[in-house]
Amino acid sequence: MMTRLVIFLLWLLHFLPLPVLVWFGNGLGLLLYAFAAERRMVADTNLRLCFPDKSEREIRAWVIGTFIHFAQAWLDQIGR
């Protein structure tokens, strides 16, 4: 029953205009960043290894941006 509810809610998202989906994507990306600790650590580690000269602030901004862009791209696919 819960699965059907989630699928229905995702289906409803495709009726929303793009600016609203972008807003949802920002929120979902920040939630993913907050709760997906293992994925966050992987992204952080990979960026540190690839860009050792970058500061802590720059790396954190990139990681957060990665999660936000992932969520927005995912919602964009639903919205089609």
Backbone as a ProteinNet text record, in pm:
[ID]
protein_1_A
[PRIMARY]
MMTRLVIFLLWLLHFLPLPVLVWFGNGLGLLLYAFAAERRMVADTNLRLCFPDKSEREIRAWVIGTFIHFAQAWLDQIGR
[TERTIARY]
82.5	0	86.8	192.5	280.5	350.5	388.8	455.1	363.5	237.8	141.8	123.3	124	110.7	230.1	349	469.9	468.7	432	425.3	322.5	209.9	107.2	158.6	227.6	282.1	387.8	469.9	569.4	502.1	393.9	319.1	262.1	215	159.6	264.4	390.5	497	507.5	471.7	490.4	394.1	296.3	205.6	260	362.3	415.8	503	503.2	591	737.6	824.8	968.1	1024.9	990.4	1046.8	1010.8	893.6	853.7	934.3	957.3	1039.2	1183.1	1234	1368.9	1372.5	1269.1	1260.6	1256.6	1174.6	1169	1305.1	1371.5	1503.2	1605.7	1601.4	1692.1	1667.9	1541.8	1508.4	1544.5	1512.2	1544.3	1695.4	1768.7	1914.5	1974	1921.6	1971.3	1935.4	1817.1	1780	1872.1	1899.1	1991.2	2129.3	2176	2305.8	2307.1	2198	2192.5	2183.2	2109.2	2081.2	2161.9	2224.3	2302.9	2450.1	2481.3	2616.1	2723.4	2695.5	2795.5	2825	2722.2	2741.1	2809.2	2775.3	2837.8	2987.2	3024.9	3167.1	3241.3	3176.4	3239.4	3266.3	3165.3	3182.2	3290.6	3289.6	3389.7	3530.2	3546.3	3677.9	3727.3	3639.8	3680.1	3723.2	3647.5	3684.8	3814.4	3836.1	3962.6	4082.3	4063.8	4172.6	4200.5	4095.6	4112.2	4160.5	4122.8	4155.2	4214.6	4336.3	4395.4	4423.6	4429.3	4458.6	4334.6	4216	4092.4	4066.2	4000.1	3973	3854.8	3842.1	3730.5	3596.2	3588.1	3463.6	3427.7	3527.4	3500.7	3455.1	3521.2	3483.7	3341.7	3308.3	3173.6	3069.1	3097.5	3004.1	2984.1	3091.4	3080.6	2997.1	3019.7	2944.7	2795.8	2764.2	2623.6	2563.6	2635.5	2588	2564.7	2650	2633.6	2501.9	2471.3	2346.8	2225.5	2234.7	2123.3	2101.9	2209.7	2195.7	2144.9	2187.2	2135.9	1984.5	1938.2	1794.9	1716.6	1769.4	1700.7	1693.5	1800.8	1800	1700.4	1694.3	1600.1	1456.4	1426.8	1292.5	1260.2	1360	1337.8	1294.1	1350.4	1311	1168.4	1127.3	990.2	894.3	937.1	850.8	824.9	887.8	868.4	750.2
-119.9	0	126.2	124.5	240.9	264.9	157.2	169.9	237.8	198.9	260.7	408.5	443.6	584	665	611.6	680.7	694.9	589.2	595.8	699.3	704.5	802.7	944.8	966.5	1099.7	1138.9	1043.8	1072	1102.9	1032.1	1058.2	1199.9	1244.4	1379.6	1487.1	1456	1554.7	1599.4	1514.4	1552.7	1662.6	1694.5	1804.7	1940.4	1939	2063.7	2136.4	2268.8	2344	2326.6	2348.6	2327.7	2405.8	2534.1	2605.3	2538.9	2480.2	2411.1	2282.6	2211.2	2090.4	2123.1	2236.4	2278.8	2303	2367	2392.6	2260.8	2166.1	2033.7	1964.4	1978.9	1918.7	1972.5	2103	2161.2	2098.5	2091.7	2034.8	1887.9	1812.1	1669.4	1648.1	1728.6	1717.6	1744.9	1844.7	1874.3	1762.8	1703.2	1588.4	1469.6	1443.6	1335	1361	1483.7	1519.7	1494.8	1530	1516.3	1370.5	1288.2	1152.9	1042.3	1068.5	965.9	982.4	955.7	981.1	902.3	777.6	696.5	752.7	789.1	848	983.8	1059.8	1191	1174.2	1074.5	1050.6	1006	924.9	880.7	1000.8	1085.8	1204.1	1295.7	1315.2	1400.7	1345.3	1216.3	1153.1	1161.6	1131.9	1136.6	1277.3	1376.5	1513.9	1556.6	1514.6	1547.6	1483.7	1359.7	1291.9	1355.8	1398	1457.4	1602.3	1673.2	1815.9	1846.6	1800.3	1819.8	1967	2053	2194.2	2275.9	2216.2	2289.2	2292	2397.7	2414.8	2328.8	2317.8	2244.9	2302.5	2432.9	2500.8	2469.8	2472.2	2443	2298.4	2206.3	2064.8	2044.2	2101.3	2085.9	2142.9	2258.7	2319.8	2229.7	2168.3	2076.8	1953.9	1900.1	1780.5	1813.7	1923.2	1963.5	1986.9	2055.3	2079.4	1950.7	1851.9	1723.4	1657.8	1659.1	1600.1	1677.2	1808.1	1889.5	1864.8	1862.8	1841.1	1700.3	1602.4	1467.4	1464.4	1524.9	1524.7	1600.3	1712.5	1788.9	1710.5	1641.9	1561.4	1446.9	1386.2	1276.1	1326.5	1438.8	1495.2	1543.2	1589.8	1631.7	1513.7	1397.3	1277.6	1236.3	1255	1224.2	1322.4	1448	1552.7	1546.4	1456.2	1447.4	1362.8
0	0	0	80.5	89.2	-45	-112.5	-241.7	-343	-343.1	-436.4	-406.8	-279.6	-241.3	-291.7	-274.1	-319.7	-471.4	-541.9	-688.2	-732.5	-665.3	-698	-674.9	-563.4	-535.5	-638.4	-679	-782.1	-915.5	-945.5	-1067.8	-1067.2	-951	-940	-967.2	-939	-960.1	-1105.4	-1198.7	-1338.9	-1383	-1300.8	-1332.2	-1287.1	-1204	-1149	-1250.8	-1247.3	-1338.3	-1297.8	-1394.2	-1372.9	-1254	-1233.5	-1117.7	-983.2	-976.8	-853	-837.7	-948.5	-942.2	-901.5	-948.6	-908.2	-758.2	-706.1	-562	-485.3	-532.3	-469.6	-478.8	-592.8	-611	-512.7	-487.8	-387.8	-250.4	-212.8	-82.1	-72.1	-176.6	-175.7	-173.2	-249	-248.9	-112.6	-42.9	91.6	189.6	172.7	257.3	230.9	104.8	71.7	130.4	120	177.1	327.9	393.5	539.3	584.5	508.7	557.3	490.7	378.3	309.1	345.6	469.8	521.4	445.9	413.9	344.7	205.6	131.3	-1.9	8.4	111.7	132.9	156.5	236.6	264.8	138.7	55	-69.6	-160.6	-177.9	-262.7	-207.1	-76.3	-11.1	-31.3	-8.6	-23.2	-167	-262	-402.9	-444.6	-402.1	-438.7	-371.8	-247.8	-180.1	-250.5	-296.1	-366.1	-502.2	-570.6	-703.7	-697.8	-593.4	-582	-444.7	-418.4	-285.5	-252.2	-353.6	-330.1	-293	-302.5	-272	-121.6	-77.9	65	109.4	240.5	300.9	255.5	250.8	211.9	66.2	-22.5	-163.1	-183	-116	-126.7	-76.5	38.4	94	-1.1	-60.2	-154.8	-277.2	-325.2	-438.8	-404.4	-285	-244.1	-232.1	-167.1	-154	-293	-378.7	-514.6	-592	-570.5	-636.2	-596.1	-467.4	-419.8	-473.2	-475.4	-525.7	-674.9	-752.7	-896.8	-927.5	-848.4	-866.9	-845.5	-736.3	-706	-812.6	-859.1	-962.9	-1093.7	-1129.7	-1252.7	-1240.8	-1124	-1101.8	-1113.4	-1051.2	-1059.7	-1200.3	-1272.6	-1409.8	-1495	-1471.4	-1545.7	-1512.3	-1388	-1347.5	-1412.5	-1422.3	-1473.2	-1622.4	-1691.4	-1837.4	-1871.7
[MASK]
++++++++++++++++++++++++++++++++++++++++++++++++++++++++++++++++++++++++++++++++

